[in-house]
Structures are given as C-alpha cells and as structure tokens.
Amino acid sequence: MKHVRVSLELEAKLVSIRQHLHKHPELSFQEFQTQQFIISILNEWSIPFKRIGETGVFVDIVGEHGEGPHIGIRADIDALPIQEKTELSFASVYPGVMHACGHDGHTTILLGTIYQLYHNRSLLSGRVRCVFQPGEEVDGAAHQLIQLGVLENPKVDEMLALHLWPHLPHGTVGIKYGAITASCDDFRIEIKGKGGHSARPHQGVDAIMIGGHILQAIPTLVTKTTNPVEPVVIHVGKIYGGAASNVVADTVLLEGTTRAVTRETRATLKHQLTELSERITEAFGGKAYVFYEESHPPVINDESVTKVVEESARKLLGDEQVVMLKEPSMGADDFGAFAEVVPSTYFRLGTALSHQPVYDLHHPQFTFDDSILSIGVDLFTSIVLKTLQKGGKSQ
C-alpha cells in the first residue's frame, strides 16, 4: 500500500487555514462565513463540492479504480458562545464567540484530507464523502443532514470522525470499541400543587416539598434500576419555584439532563423518570407534567470499522501512540446520529503537551498546537487508503 504524507507546503497551508477559522468563529447554524471560507479553499484547489442545508458543505472524491466501498468523514464547523481568554495572536475577533472545542482543527484536518485524497484518487476504488457539518453544539444538526440525504446518492457504507482530545498526549490516538460517548437528553418536570398560606399548610399542596422528594428519589433510578456496571447520569441543574417565604408554592420546575451509553437504557430512563415524577406528585395530591427532549444518541463504534482505524493508527504512528480507552466519556456528540444509521467509528486525537497547561474542551483558554493538524490528515488518509486503495481490505 502506498503511503501518502502531508508535504511542508500543505502543512503551512493547514496552519493558515486553522488560524483563520479560529480567528473567525461562528455559532451553530450561523456558519455562513465559515461555509464561504471552506468553499474558497476548495475553489483554490479546484476541488468540486456541493452545499447541503444552509451552511453545510460536502465533497465527493471518486476513486479511479472503479467500484468499491463508500466511506464518509465528518467534521463539525461551529463554535461556542464563550469569551476567549487564550491571548493567541489569532484569537477570536468576535466578542463572546470562540472555537473552544477544536472544531477549527476538525475542519482544517478534513480540508487537508480532501486535498490529499483528491490528488491521490488514482490509487482509490470506491468513493469518499467528506462532510462539513454545521450545528454540532446544538440539537438536531446531524439528523437534519441525514434527512437531507447526506448518506445517500450513492449510499455511504460507513462513517468516520475524530475529536481533538486534551486528555491524551499530543499525537496519540484514543480507540474505543463499543460506546465512546453517551447520549444526552434534556428533561423538564413541572410540578403543580395548590397555593396557600404557610400558617395553614394542610390547606395547600406544597410543590417545593414534592420537588424535594423527587430530587431525593431520582438517584435511585441510577443505583437501583439500571445495571450497576453501566454508567448512567441523571442530573438536575435548575430549580424554579416559590414567591415568598410565607406562601405555599403552587408550582415548581425542575430541569436537567440524562445520559446513557446504550440505546436501551436511554429509552428506559425516559419512561422511569416520567413514572417516578408522576407517582410521587400524585401521592401528595399534586400533578406532574414531564417534558422530555431527546438530543444526541450515544456514539457506539462499530467493531470492524474501529479495527481498521486501530490498525491504521498503529502502522502510521506506532503501537506506543495508540491508547485503548477504558471507558466512554459521558459527554455527547451528535455523530451518534450517523452511527445509528451506518457502521461508524469515532476516535480521539490527543493534544496535551507536557510543557503547557491543559485546559478542557469548552474552556475559554482551550487551544492546541498546530502540528496536530498534519497528524490528523495523515491518519484519515491512511485509514481511507487502507480500505479503498486498489480494493483495500481484500488486498
């Protein structure tokens, strides 16, 4: 199998692309300038593309060795509502908006991968669809692209994505078979009681008291009704209720999130949380209304696709640079929507440098060294070549 590596010229171009993207971040579904910048780079390289949705872009690279597998690669392009505090020379010029999750790196890596694969398409059979996805940081973006047909015409057989990861050493690849991220769903519990005077509590139905009982009971859904070896999170982050210290509150609102690493537990949590809230409230004479908003599904990596990524990473970077992740992250990524439809894998690319402080994703000082960009491009390129080069896996 021929090896393709990033040239010094392309490496310099990637750095300039990343720094431009970092300097000009845009929030979810507002990535109009980002879309135009991506298109300008593709035009500069004379690489054809298509728009999808309002701010999405995708590129199809057709191999010149005939039919073969169709691989998809996704990069997210949106930024976060965070005030940057990095003091980088290319820090965000927009107050309160920052690429604090590495999406500027993901976008740059995919552009570099497109350049490499397009100029080596004579080595490939099959097709590569490279998708620049808007709106990953909010709900519904991946589902929207799927509904618009991003996995069709022709059908995509498998999907790949990476995420820069400050919890692994720079240049190492984190591999996880099975679930690598959790689902993320939001809930709102509206408790209706009966108002009254605090001197006569027996004449009212205290919604605050009911809310307290629900808060105490929620942890039992984790400790007593789910598999103890399976990670589950149920978190209440907001409480609203009460008007005065001497009034029996008639309404309380609880808001929170649930997270699970299997599709089955995700569905069960919705039913259990609703039933628990309704029964406790009814026992005290009130009424509960539970509103559940499904967001990101868990990312569950396909074994065969993940194996190709692992083998490619070991061959490219060496065994010492490949880390088998022991547990999933309870964070979420809407790449799970793709993984529900086609066999997929999602892996980590470490960015931590020993001589620099480590800031987590979504931190106002999060950044990474630009040398990771070439590693990401070489990695994606090697994965695709392993699968598509002159018949790929069968060779």
N, C-alpha and C positions, 0 to 999 in steps of 0.2 A: 504494500500500500504506500502510495506517495505521501510524503509529509509536506504540509504547507504551513509556513510560519509568517508572522507579521514582519514586514520589512521596516527598516528605520524610517523610511518616508511615510509609510502608513501609520506607524506608531506616533509620529509627530502630529499627523492629521487627527488621530484619535484624541490626543491631548487637547488640541484646539477645539474639537467638537464638544468634548465633555465640559470644558471650561465655559464655552458659550452657553451650553444648556444650563449649567449651574448658575450662571450669571442672570439668566432669563427664565426663571421657573414660572410655571402656570398651574393653577389649581385644577382639580378634576373637572373634566368636560369643558374647560376653558382653554385648552391647549392649542389654540389657533396659530399662534406664532411658532410654537414648537412643531406643529404639523408642517408649516411652511418651511421651517428650517430643515427638517428631515427631508422634505421634497427637494429643497435646494441642493442638498448634498447628493441625493440620488441623481438629480439632473446633472450636476457637475461630473458625476461618474458615468453618465449616460446609461443608467440602470432604470428600466421601466418599473412603474409602480401603479397601484390603484388606491384611491381613497375608500374608506369604509366608515359609515356613521358621519358625524360632524367633524371629528378631529382625529380619527384613526387613519392608518396607512398600512398597506401590506405589499410585499414584493414576492413574486413567484420566480424562483430560479429553476429552470427546466434543464435537467441533465441531457447531455448529448449522446448517451449510450442507451437510449430507448427507455422502455418501461422499467419501473422499479418502485420501491416504497415512496410514499409521500410523507415527509416529515414537516412538522410545524415548529417554529420557535417563536416564543412570545417575549416581548419586552414592554414593561409599563413605562409611561411617559409623563405622568402627572406629579405634581409637587404637593407640599403640605402647607397649611396655614400656620407657619411658625416663623418667628423673627430670628433671622440668622445671627449667630454670635461667633463665627469662625475666624474673622479677620483675614480671610483669604483675599488675595488680590483680585480674584474673580467671584467674590461673594455676590449674593443676590442684590440686584438693583431695585427690587420691588419690596417695599416695607411689608412685613408680615407674611411673606411667601418664601419658601425655601425648599430646595431638594435635600430633605433630611432623611431620606430612606434609600438613597442610592439609585433612584430611577434615572438620573442623568448618566450614571455609569451603565445601567442596563441598556439604555437607548444607544449609547455610544458603542457598546460591545456588539449589539445586534447590527448596527451600521457597518462596523468593521467586518463582521462575519459575512454580511451580504457582499461586501467588496471582495473578500477572499473567495467565496463560493462562486460568485458570478464570473470571476476571472479564471476559475478552475472548473467551470461547468463541463468542460470536455472530459473530465475524469468521472463524471457522475452519471448514474442511471436514476430514473425517478425524478422527484421534484422536492424542492424545499420552499415552504411558505413562511415568510418572516413577517410577523405581525407586531406593529407598534400600537399598543392598546392604551386608550385613554382611561381615566377614571378608576384606577385600581384602588385608590384610597377611599372611595365611597362605594355604595351598594349598586350592584346590577350591571356593571360595565362589561364584564366578560360574558354574562348571559346575553346582553344586548348584541355583542358581536357575533355570538353563536346564532342568535335568531336572525341576524342579517346575512348568515351564510358563510362566515369566515372559515368554517371547517368543510365546506362543500365546493363543488365545481372546480376541480375534482376533489373527491373526498380525501381529507387528511387522515393518515393512518395512526399517527402518534404525535404527541406534543412534548416540547422541552421548554424549560425555563430555569434560569438561575436567579439567585438573590445574593448580593453582596452581604457579608456577614462579619460584623466586628468582633464576634466571639470565637473566631478561629484565626490562627496565624496567617499572615499575608501569603497569598498564593496557594493555600491548602484548599482542598475540595472536600466538602462535607456531604456524605452519601447516607441516605436513609431508605431502607426498604419498608414498604407499607406507609402508614401515616407519618407525614413530616410536619404538617401544621394542622391546627384544629379548625373546626367550624366556628363561626361567630354569628350568633343571633341575638337580637335585642328584644326585651320584653318590657311591658308597662302594665302594672297592676293597679287598677283604680278601685279603691275600697269605699263603698258607700255605707255610711252609718246613719245616725239620727242626731242632729244637733240638740243642745240643751245647756242648762246652767250647771257649772261644776259642783254647786251645792246640792244638786239633785241628779247625780249621775245615773241613778236607776231609771230615770225617765228618758234617757238618751241611749244611743248606741255609739260607743266611742271608737271612731275609725282609727285613731292613733294607737289605742290598745290592741286592736285587731291587727294593725300593721306590725306591731311588735311581736305578736305571736307568729305571724307569717315569717318575719325575719328570723326568729328562733328556729322555725321548722324547716326552712329552706336547706340548711346544711345536711339534714337527714336524707335528702334526695341524693346527695353525694356519698354519704357514709353508709347508708342502709339499703339503697335501691339500685345502685349501679355496681358493676364489677369492681372490686377493690384494687385490682391491678391495672385498671384502665383510667387514665387521667380525665377528670371532668372538672369544670369550673362553673359555678353559679354565683354571680356577683351582683349585689345591689349597690349602685353608685350614686343614686339620687333619691331623696325623700322630700316630699312636699306635703304639708298639712298643718292645720290649726290656724286660728286667727287671733286668739287671746288666751292668756293663762287661765282665765276663769270660764272658758267656754268648752263644752264637749264638741270636739271636731266631728263634722259630719262627712268629711271627705279626706282621704289620704291617697297620695300617688307614690308608688314605688317604681323606679326604673333601673334596669340592669341588663346584664348580658349572660348568655350561656355559651359554653364551649365544650366540644367533644371531639374525639379523634376517630369515631366510627359513625357511619351514616345512621345505623340503627339506634345508637344512644342519642344522637342528635334529635331524632324524631320522638324518642321516648321522653326526653326532657321536656319537650313542649307539652305533651299530654300530662305528665306528672306535675309540673309546675302549675298548670291550669287547675287541675283537680285539687291539689293541695290548697291553693288560694281560695277557691270557691267553697270548699268544705269548712275550712277554718272560719271564714267570714260568715257563712250561714249558721255555724254553731253559736255565734254571738249575736245573731239577729240582723246581720248586715248582708250586703250583696257585693260580690267581687266581679269585676269585668277585666279579663286578661287579654291584652293585645300583644301578639307575638309577631315580630317581623324577621323573617328568615333572610339572612345576608349571605356570608361566604360559606360554602361547604368545606369540609376538611380536604386537604390535599393528600390523596392516597396514591403513592407511587406504584406504578406497575413494575412487577419483578423483572420481566425481560428487558424493558426499556431502561430500567435503572442499571441493570447489569452491563449494558453497552456503555453507559456513561461511566460506570466504575472502571471498566476495563480500559476505556479510552483515557481516562484521567491517570490511571496507573502507568500506562505506556508513555503518555506525554510528559508527565511530571515526576514519576517515580512513586513507589509504594509509600515512601515516608511522607508524601504530600497528600495522601488520601486518608481521610478520617471517617470512620464509620460512626455516625451519630447514634448514640444510645437511646435517645428519647425524642419524641416530637416536641416542637415548640407549641405552646398554647396560643401563640399569635396566629393570625389568619392571613390568607392571601386568596384573592378570587380566582387564581389559577385553578383552584379546585373545581370550578365550573367546567373547565376543559377536561380535567381528569375524570369527571363523571361521564363524559361523552366518548372519549377515545383514550387508549392506553397512554399514560403520560409519566413524566418524571420531572421533579423539581429539586434542585440541589443548591448547596451553599458554596460561595467562593469567599474565602477568608480575606479580611483586610487589616487585621490587627498587626501593628508594628511595635516591636519591643521598646523602641526608644521614644514612642509617642503615647500620650494618654488615650485611652479607649473610651469613646462615647457611643452609647447605644443608638440604634435606629430611632428616629423621631426626636432626637436631642438637638437643640439649637447649635451645638458645636460638632455634630457628626460630620465627618468627611473621610476621605480615603486617598491613598497615594495613587496617582495616575498610572503607575506602572502595572496596576492590576488589569488595566484595560486590554493590553496585548495578551495577557494570560487568558482572559475570558474569551477573546476572539479565537485564539489558538485552540482552546478547549472545545468550543462549539464547532469549529471547523473540523477538528479531529473526530468528534462524535458523528458528524454528518458523513465524513469520508468513510468512516468505518462501516456505516450502514449502506451508503449509496455508491461507493467507488467501484465501478465496474462489477456490479452485482452484490457488493457489500458483504453481508453476513455469510453468503454462500461461498465466498471465495476462500 
